[in-house]
Amino acid sequence: MNRIIRITAALALAVGLATGTLAADGAAISGEVKKIDEGTGKITLKHGPAKSLGMEEPMTMVYRVKDPAMLKQVKVGDKVTFEAEEAASGYTVTKMNKAK
């Protein structure tokens, strides 16, 4: 019985680690800042595929930002990596960093 429990726990751990790795790989999106609108708290980003959002093709989109302070960290033309989520009100950037 103990052996079955250990095997089950090991399999659960392996599946959990693999799932976390896959989720992390698809979360970051590479893009370029095209427009910043501090008044509305929105940013226009030209980006590649965003698999975490179900977008397979490159595109340019307007996103809301979770924290308006993010807009002060970048300028038009900056290359960025970002994470976003879909909500009822549209897509929202939750994290954003200048690309290196």
C-alpha angles and dihedrals in degrees: 000000000000090000091055091050092050092048092048091049092048092050092048090051093049093049091047093051093047092049092049091051092050092048092049092049093055098041103074116077123195118219151141127246110243101169139002123204108184092175093065097027093241136132130194113221130186105208147164125244113325102203092172087063096040093253112137098175131065113255147155116248141169114238133187114231123230092216118030089209087074089071092062091055095065141041135204110288096028117134110230143176116217146170124220139180134206119242135169089266094052136269120336128196107228099177132017134176134174110256118245 
